[in-house]
Amino acid sequence: MSEQNVQGDVVGTRQEEWPVWLDGLRAKLTAYVHADIDARLYLLVDTRGYQDLHERLRNETRLRHVSLWKGIELEEYPEISPYLIEFDAHVLFGKDESGLSMLRQLWCEAVDLYALTSIWSPVSFEQIDAHLRRYVMYELPNGRAYYLFFFDNHVLPRLRQVWSEKQAQEFIAPCLEIGYRTRRLEAATWRNESRPALTRVVSPLSAEQHEGLLQLGYADKLVLKFRETMGTSIDHLSDIELYEQTLEQLERSGRYRITGDESLSAYVMTGLLIGPRFDEHPVVQSQLAAVMRKEMDAAQAFETIDDATWDEIRAG
């Protein structure tokens, strides 16, 4: 199936799901109103997941929106900027057709729903914007600074894993809840168990937390690399399948104390192409023992194994 047909199928499915998603937003807002809770809906949009969305936003005059990269060096890349957009009750209940059209576009035309994060909060647009901007960059104790793509639904769950309870509460402090998508595109909700409140405190990530964040994202890094370099040999795998198999092979590589990008790539790639338990074959075990003794790296070890052995492993 061609990429164009796949994209068409995705858009078609989203169009069918659109009324259900919209009804869910309306029901949530209604529930907040009945509970006498002031709640505003903000969508945090990763424009990397859309085609030319920034062009439409440039001409949007009715919806309140802003790039979180405004005022920093990355501002010159609007086509990949994260945008904060407010959708009020007039939009949700169809009294602002232009705004409702934008909301529908965000749902239906996303390359994938990892690009969309919903935020329910009682605070103003300016206040939630200022809060989120504090997380666009972080600096380590050694002075090195990094951009933080928390608006990517792949990254937010990783942050929740490395943050302390205090750091997580600081992030969600002005929100009632945050909605995002899991790896399997299932809806996930992060609720603020405390009363929403503004805070100017952002506890920095430690060097250990930074390293943990990188490690949690390593499988995704390899997935992108494999999609670019392995061609049709992995076309039969969906993105989720490729990620899960990559993660499994990384975990298995840990048994042999394999480190370094080249060796890890070689190990994982072999697992994808040959078989997930290729390491259990006696010939491979012998070579991996040499790797553990640091006599060679994984890439060198696998090059010494003949085609007949690989064919035997493939055959099961």
TORKOL-4160 file (C-alpha; in steps of 0.2 Angstrom, whole numbers, padded with zeros to 4 digits, m for minus):
316
<pt num="1" X="0000" Y="0000" Z="0000"/>
<pt num="2" X="0007" Y="0017" Z="m0005"/>
<pt num="3" X="0011" Y="0031" Z="0008"/>
<pt num="4" X="m0003" Y="0042" Z="0000"/>
<pt num="5" X="m0016" Y="0028" Z="0003"/>
<pt num="6" X="m0011" Y="0025" Z="0021"/>
<pt num="7" X="m0012" Y="0044" Z="0025"/>
<pt num="8" X="m0029" Y="0044" Z="0016"/>
<pt num="9" X="m0035" Y="0029" Z="0027"/>
<pt num="10" X="m0029" Y="0038" Z="0043"/>
<pt num="11" X="m0038" Y="0054" Z="0038"/>
<pt num="12" X="m0054" Y="0044" Z="0034"/>
<pt num="13" X="m0053" Y="0035" Z="0051"/>
<pt num="14" X="m0051" Y="0052" Z="0060"/>
<pt num="15" X="m0065" Y="0060" Z="0052"/>
<pt num="16" X="m0076" Y="0045" Z="0058"/>
<pt num="17" X="m0069" Y="0048" Z="0076"/>
<pt num="18" X="m0071" Y="0067" Z="0075"/>
<pt num="19" X="m0089" Y="0068" Z="0082"/>
<pt num="20" X="m0084" Y="0056" Z="0096"/>
<pt num="21" X="m0069" Y="0066" Z="0101"/>
<pt num="22" X="m0079" Y="0083" Z="0100"/>
<pt num="23" X="m0093" Y="0076" Z="0111"/>
<pt num="24" X="m0080" Y="0070" Z="0124"/>
<pt num="25" X="m0073" Y="0088" Z="0125"/>
<pt num="26" X="m0091" Y="0095" Z="0126"/>
<pt num="27" X="m0095" Y="0083" Z="0140"/>
<pt num="28" X="m0079" Y="0087" Z="0150"/>
<pt num="29" X="m0082" Y="0106" Z="0149"/>
<pt num="30" X="m0101" Y="0103" Z="0154"/>
<pt num="31" X="m0095" Y="0093" Z="0169"/>
<pt num="32" X="m0083" Y="0106" Z="0174"/>
<pt num="33" X="m0097" Y="0119" Z="0173"/>
<pt num="34" X="m0109" Y="0109" Z="0183"/>
<pt num="35" X="m0096" Y="0106" Z="0196"/>
<pt num="36" X="m0093" Y="0125" Z="0197"/>
<pt num="37" X="m0075" Y="0124" Z="0191"/>
<pt num="38" X="m0068" Y="0137" Z="0179"/>
<pt num="39" X="m0060" Y="0127" Z="0165"/>
<pt num="40" X="m0053" Y="0132" Z="0149"/>
<pt num="41" X="m0047" Y="0121" Z="0135"/>
<pt num="42" X="m0029" Y="0123" Z="0128"/>
<pt num="43" X="m0022" Y="0112" Z="0115"/>
<pt num="44" X="m0003" Y="0111" Z="0114"/>
<pt num="45" X="0001" Y="0107" Z="0096"/>
<pt num="46" X="0017" Y="0100" Z="0089"/>
<pt num="47" X="0017" Y="0106" Z="0071"/>
<pt num="48" X="0029" Y="0093" Z="0065"/>
<pt num="49" X="0014" Y="0082" Z="0065"/>
<pt num="50" X="0005" Y="0093" Z="0052"/>
<pt num="51" X="0007" Y="0099" Z="0034"/>
<pt num="52" X="0008" Y="0118" Z="0033"/>
<pt num="53" X="m0002" Y="0121" Z="0049"/>
<pt num="54" X="0009" Y="0136" Z="0054"/>
<pt num="55" X="0003" Y="0144" Z="0038"/>
<pt num="56" X="m0015" Y="0143" Z="0043"/>
<pt num="57" X="m0011" Y="0149" Z="0061"/>
<pt num="58" X="m0002" Y="0164" Z="0053"/>
<pt num="59" X="m0018" Y="0170" Z="0046"/>
<pt num="60" X="m0029" Y="0165" Z="0061"/>
<pt num="61" X="m0036" Y="0180" Z="0070"/>
<pt num="62" X="m0050" Y="0174" Z="0080"/>
<pt num="63" X="m0042" Y="0160" Z="0090"/>
<pt num="64" X="m0029" Y="0165" Z="0103"/>
<pt num="65" X="m0013" Y="0156" Z="0099"/>
<pt num="66" X="0006" Y="0158" Z="0101"/>
<pt num="67" X="0022" Y="0149" Z="0097"/>
<pt num="68" X="0031" Y="0143" Z="0113"/>
<pt num="69" X="0047" Y="0146" Z="0103"/>
<pt num="70" X="0043" Y="0165" Z="0101"/>
<pt num="71" X="0057" Y="0175" Z="0107"/>
<pt num="72" X="0071" Y="0162" Z="0106"/>
<pt num="73" X="0082" Y="0156" Z="0092"/>
<pt num="74" X="0070" Y="0142" Z="0086"/>
<pt num="75" X="0057" Y="0155" Z="0082"/>
<pt num="76" X="0064" Y="0155" Z="0064"/>
<pt num="77" X="0057" Y="0138" Z="0062"/>
<pt num="78" X="0038" Y="0140" Z="0063"/>
<pt num="79" X="0034" Y="0125" Z="0053"/>
<pt num="80" X="0040" Y="0114" Z="0067"/>
<pt num="81" X="0036" Y="0125" Z="0082"/>
<pt num="82" X="0025" Y="0120" Z="0096"/>
<pt num="83" X="0009" Y="0131" Z="0097"/>
<pt num="84" X="m0003" Y="0134" Z="0111"/>
<pt num="85" X="m0021" Y="0137" Z="0106"/>
<pt num="86" X="m0036" Y="0141" Z="0116"/>
<pt num="87" X="m0053" Y="0134" Z="0112"/>
<pt num="88" X="m0068" Y="0141" Z="0122"/>
<pt num="89" X="m0086" Y="0136" Z="0124"/>
<pt num="90" X="m0091" Y="0146" Z="0108"/>
<pt num="91" X="m0079" Y="0135" Z="0098"/>
<pt num="92" X="m0084" Y="0118" Z="0106"/>
<pt num="93" X="m0102" Y="0121" Z="0104"/>
<pt num="94" X="m0102" Y="0127" Z="0086"/>
<pt num="95" X="m0105" Y="0145" Z="0089"/>
<pt num="96" X="m0088" Y="0150" Z="0081"/>
<pt num="97" X="m0087" Y="0140" Z="0064"/>
<pt num="98" X="m0070" Y="0145" Z="0060"/>
<pt num="99" X="m0063" Y="0140" Z="0077"/>
<pt num="100" X="m0073" Y="0123" Z="0076"/>
<pt num="101" X="m0065" Y="0121" Z="0058"/>
<pt num="102" X="m0048" Y="0123" Z="0066"/>
<pt num="103" X="m0051" Y="0111" Z="0080"/>
<pt num="104" X="m0058" Y="0098" Z="0067"/>
<pt num="105" X="m0042" Y="0100" Z="0056"/>
<pt num="106" X="m0031" Y="0097" Z="0072"/>
<pt num="107" X="m0040" Y="0081" Z="0075"/>
<pt num="108" X="m0042" Y="0074" Z="0057"/>
<pt num="109" X="m0026" Y="0080" Z="0049"/>
<pt num="110" X="m0013" Y="0076" Z="0061"/>
<pt num="111" X="0000" Y="0064" Z="0054"/>
<pt num="112" X="m0002" Y="0055" Z="0071"/>
<pt num="113" X="m0010" Y="0060" Z="0087"/>
<pt num="114" X="0006" Y="0061" Z="0097"/>
<pt num="115" X="0006" Y="0079" Z="0091"/>
<pt num="116" X="m0009" Y="0084" Z="0101"/>
<pt num="117" X="m0009" Y="0087" Z="0120"/>
<pt num="118" X="m0025" Y="0094" Z="0128"/>
<pt num="119" X="m0024" Y="0105" Z="0144"/>
<pt num="120" X="m0039" Y="0109" Z="0155"/>
<pt num="121" X="m0034" Y="0124" Z="0166"/>
<pt num="122" X="m0043" Y="0138" Z="0176"/>
<pt num="123" X="m0029" Y="0150" Z="0172"/>
<pt num="124" X="m0028" Y="0163" Z="0158"/>
<pt num="125" X="m0020" Y="0161" Z="0141"/>
<pt num="126" X="m0006" Y="0172" Z="0146"/>
<pt num="127" X="m0003" Y="0163" Z="0162"/>
<pt num="128" X="m0002" Y="0145" Z="0155"/>
<pt num="129" X="0009" Y="0152" Z="0141"/>
<pt num="130" X="0021" Y="0159" Z="0153"/>
<pt num="131" X="0021" Y="0143" Z="0163"/>
<pt num="132" X="0025" Y="0131" Z="0148"/>
<pt num="133" X="0038" Y="0143" Z="0142"/>
<pt num="134" X="0048" Y="0139" Z="0157"/>
<pt num="135" X="0050" Y="0121" Z="0151"/>
<pt num="136" X="0056" Y="0125" Z="0133"/>
<pt num="137" X="0074" Y="0124" Z="0139"/>
<pt num="138" X="0083" Y="0117" Z="0153"/>
<pt num="139" X="0101" Y="0119" Z="0159"/>
<pt num="140" X="0112" Y="0106" Z="0168"/>
<pt num="141" X="0124" Y="0110" Z="0183"/>
<pt num="142" X="0138" Y="0110" Z="0170"/>
<pt num="143" X="0130" Y="0124" Z="0161"/>
<pt num="144" X="0125" Y="0115" Z="0145"/>
<pt num="145" X="0107" Y="0119" Z="0139"/>
<pt num="146" X="0095" Y="0108" Z="0130"/>
<pt num="147" X="0078" Y="0111" Z="0122"/>
<pt num="148" X="0064" Y="0100" Z="0129"/>
<pt num="149" X="0051" Y="0093" Z="0117"/>
<pt num="150" X="0038" Y="0090" Z="0131"/>
<pt num="151" X="0024" Y="0094" Z="0118"/>
<pt num="152" X="0028" Y="0077" Z="0110"/>
<pt num="153" X="0018" Y="0063" Z="0117"/>
<pt num="154" X="0033" Y="0052" Z="0116"/>
<pt num="155" X="0043" Y="0063" Z="0127"/>
<pt num="156" X="0030" Y="0068" Z="0141"/>
<pt num="157" X="0028" Y="0050" Z="0148"/>
<pt num="158" X="0047" Y="0049" Z="0149"/>
<pt num="159" X="0048" Y="0065" Z="0158"/>
<pt num="160" X="0035" Y="0059" Z="0171"/>
<pt num="161" X="0047" Y="0044" Z="0173"/>
<pt num="162" X="0062" Y="0054" Z="0177"/>
<pt num="163" X="0054" Y="0069" Z="0186"/>
<pt num="164" X="0053" Y="0068" Z="0205"/>
<pt num="165" X="0036" Y="0070" Z="0213"/>
<pt num="166" X="0040" Y="0088" Z="0216"/>
<pt num="167" X="0045" Y="0092" Z="0199"/>
<pt num="168" X="0030" Y="0083" Z="0191"/>
<pt num="169" X="0018" Y="0093" Z="0203"/>
<pt num="170" X="0027" Y="0109" Z="0197"/>
<pt num="171" X="0023" Y="0105" Z="0179"/>
<pt num="172" X="0005" Y="0101" Z="0181"/>
<pt num="173" X="0002" Y="0114" Z="0195"/>
<pt num="174" X="m0009" Y="0126" Z="0185"/>
<pt num="175" X="m0019" Y="0113" Z="0176"/>
<pt num="176" X="m0034" Y="0102" Z="0181"/>
<pt num="177" X="m0028" Y="0088" Z="0169"/>
<pt num="178" X="m0017" Y="0085" Z="0154"/>
<pt num="179" X="m0023" Y="0073" Z="0140"/>
<pt num="180" X="m0011" Y="0064" Z="0128"/>
<pt num="181" X="m0008" Y="0048" Z="0119"/>
<pt num="182" X="0001" Y="0033" Z="0124"/>
<pt num="183" X="0013" Y="0023" Z="0113"/>
<pt num="184" X="m0002" Y="0013" Z="0106"/>
<pt num="185" X="m0011" Y="0029" Z="0103"/>
<pt num="186" X="m0023" Y="0026" Z="0118"/>
<pt num="187" X="m0030" Y="0041" Z="0127"/>
<pt num="188" X="m0021" Y="0045" Z="0143"/>
<pt num="189" X="m0026" Y="0057" Z="0157"/>
<pt num="190" X="m0014" Y="0065" Z="0169"/>
<pt num="191" X="m0025" Y="0073" Z="0183"/>
<pt num="192" X="m0019" Y="0086" Z="0195"/>
<pt num="193" X="m0023" Y="0079" Z="0213"/>
<pt num="194" X="m0020" Y="0096" Z="0221"/>
<pt num="195" X="m0029" Y="0112" Z="0218"/>
<pt num="196" X="m0023" Y="0121" Z="0203"/>
<pt num="197" X="m0011" Y="0135" Z="0207"/>
<pt num="198" X="0002" Y="0146" Z="0198"/>
<pt num="199" X="0020" Y="0143" Z="0202"/>
<pt num="200" X="0036" Y="0151" Z="0196"/>
<pt num="201" X="0046" Y="0137" Z="0203"/>
<pt num="202" X="0054" Y="0125" Z="0190"/>
<pt num="203" X="0066" Y="0113" Z="0199"/>
<pt num="204" X="0080" Y="0109" Z="0186"/>
<pt num="205" X="0084" Y="0092" Z="0180"/>
<pt num="206" X="0100" Y="0084" Z="0187"/>
<pt num="207" X="0113" Y="0076" Z="0176"/>
<pt num="208" X="0107" Y="0059" Z="0181"/>
<pt num="209" X="0089" Y="0064" Z="0176"/>
<pt num="210" X="0095" Y="0070" Z="0159"/>
<pt num="211" X="0105" Y="0054" Z="0156"/>
<pt num="212" X="0089" Y="0044" Z="0161"/>
<pt num="213" X="0079" Y="0055" Z="0149"/>
<pt num="214" X="0091" Y="0051" Z="0135"/>
<pt num="215" X="0091" Y="0032" Z="0139"/>
<pt num="216" X="0072" Y="0032" Z="0138"/>
<pt num="217" X="0072" Y="0040" Z="0121"/>
<pt num="218" X="0086" Y="0029" Z="0114"/>
<pt num="219" X="0074" Y="0016" Z="0106"/>
<pt num="220" X="0065" Y="0030" Z="0097"/>
<pt num="221" X="0082" Y="0036" Z="0090"/>
<pt num="222" X="0086" Y="0019" Z="0083"/>
<pt num="223" X="0069" Y="0018" Z="0076"/>
<pt num="224" X="0071" Y="0034" Z="0066"/>
<pt num="225" X="0088" Y="0028" Z="0060"/>
<pt num="226" X="0082" Y="0011" Z="0055"/>
<pt num="227" X="0067" Y="0018" Z="0045"/>
<pt num="228" X="0080" Y="0029" Z="0035"/>
<pt num="229" X="0093" Y="0015" Z="0033"/>
<pt num="230" X="0085" Y="m0002" Z="0032"/>
<pt num="231" X="0073" Y="0001" Z="0018"/>
<pt num="232" X="0060" Y="m0012" Z="0013"/>
<pt num="233" X="0067" Y="m0025" Z="0025"/>
<pt num="234" X="0056" Y="m0018" Z="0039"/>
<pt num="235" X="0042" Y="m0011" Z="0029"/>
<pt num="236" X="0031" Y="m0025" Z="0036"/>
<pt num="237" X="0033" Y="m0018" Z="0054"/>
<pt num="238" X="0021" Y="m0004" Z="0060"/>
<pt num="239" X="0030" Y="0010" Z="0070"/>
<pt num="240" X="0023" Y="0003" Z="0086"/>
<pt num="241" X="0030" Y="m0015" Z="0081"/>
<pt num="242" X="0047" Y="m0008" Z="0076"/>
<pt num="243" X="0048" Y="0002" Z="0092"/>
<pt num="244" X="0043" Y="m0013" Z="0103"/>
<pt num="245" X="0055" Y="m0025" Z="0094"/>
<pt num="246" X="0069" Y="m0012" Z="0095"/>
<pt num="247" X="0066" Y="m0010" Z="0114"/>
<pt num="248" X="0066" Y="m0029" Z="0116"/>
<pt num="249" X="0083" Y="m0031" Z="0107"/>
<pt num="250" X="0091" Y="m0017" Z="0117"/>
<pt num="251" X="0085" Y="m0026" Z="0133"/>
<pt num="252" X="0093" Y="m0042" Z="0127"/>
<pt num="253" X="0109" Y="m0033" Z="0122"/>
<pt num="254" X="0111" Y="m0028" Z="0140"/>
<pt num="255" X="0114" Y="m0047" Z="0145"/>
<pt num="256" X="0131" Y="m0045" Z="0135"/>
<pt num="257" X="0136" Y="m0028" Z="0142"/>
<pt num="258" X="0135" Y="m0021" Z="0124"/>
<pt num="259" X="0138" Y="m0002" Z="0123"/>
<pt num="260" X="0141" Y="0011" Z="0110"/>
<pt num="261" X="0130" Y="0017" Z="0096"/>
<pt num="262" X="0138" Y="0006" Z="0083"/>
<pt num="263" X="0138" Y="m0010" Z="0093"/>
<pt num="264" X="0120" Y="m0007" Z="0099"/>
<pt num="265" X="0114" Y="m0004" Z="0082"/>
<pt num="266" X="0122" Y="m0019" Z="0075"/>
<pt num="267" X="0114" Y="m0030" Z="0089"/>
<pt num="268" X="0097" Y="m0023" Z="0087"/>
<pt num="269" X="0097" Y="m0023" Z="0068"/>
<pt num="270" X="0102" Y="m0042" Z="0068"/>
<pt num="271" X="0088" Y="m0046" Z="0080"/>
<pt num="272" X="0076" Y="m0037" Z="0068"/>
<pt num="273" X="0082" Y="m0046" Z="0052"/>
<pt num="274" X="0087" Y="m0063" Z="0059"/>
<pt num="275" X="0076" Y="m0066" Z="0073"/>
<pt num="276" X="0072" Y="m0060" Z="0091"/>
<pt num="277" X="0081" Y="m0074" Z="0099"/>
<pt num="278" X="0096" Y="m0075" Z="0088"/>
<pt num="279" X="0108" Y="m0073" Z="0102"/>
<pt num="280" X="0103" Y="m0090" Z="0109"/>
<pt num="281" X="0112" Y="m0100" Z="0095"/>
<pt num="282" X="0128" Y="m0108" Z="0101"/>
<pt num="283" X="0139" Y="m0100" Z="0087"/>
<pt num="284" X="0132" Y="m0082" Z="0092"/>
<pt num="285" X="0134" Y="m0086" Z="0110"/>
<pt num="286" X="0152" Y="m0090" Z="0107"/>
<pt num="287" X="0155" Y="m0073" Z="0098"/>
<pt num="288" X="0145" Y="m0064" Z="0111"/>
<pt num="289" X="0156" Y="m0071" Z="0125"/>
<pt num="290" X="0171" Y="m0063" Z="0115"/>
<pt num="291" X="0162" Y="m0047" Z="0115"/>
<pt num="292" X="0160" Y="m0048" Z="0134"/>
<pt num="293" X="0178" Y="m0051" Z="0136"/>
<pt num="294" X="0181" Y="m0035" Z="0126"/>
<pt num="295" X="0190" Y="m0045" Z="0112"/>
<pt num="296" X="0179" Y="m0037" Z="0099"/>
<pt num="297" X="0163" Y="m0026" Z="0097"/>
<pt num="298" X="0146" Y="m0033" Z="0092"/>
<pt num="299" X="0148" Y="m0027" Z="0074"/>
<pt num="300" X="0164" Y="m0036" Z="0072"/>
<pt num="301" X="0158" Y="m0052" Z="0081"/>
<pt num="302" X="0143" Y="m0054" Z="0069"/>
<pt num="303" X="0154" Y="m0051" Z="0054"/>
<pt num="304" X="0163" Y="m0067" Z="0058"/>
<pt num="305" X="0147" Y="m0078" Z="0057"/>
<pt num="306" X="0144" Y="m0086" Z="0041"/>
<pt num="307" X="0128" Y="m0085" Z="0030"/>
<pt num="308" X="0124" Y="m0104" Z="0033"/>
<pt num="309" X="0123" Y="m0100" Z="0052"/>
<pt num="310" X="0112" Y="m0085" Z="0049"/>
<pt num="311" X="0101" Y="m0095" Z="0037"/>
<pt num="312" X="0099" Y="m0109" Z="0051"/>
<pt num="313" X="0094" Y="m0096" Z="0064"/>
<pt num="314" X="0081" Y="m0088" Z="0052"/>
<pt num="315" X="0074" Y="m0105" Z="0048"/>
<pt num="316" X="0071" Y="m0108" Z="0067"/>
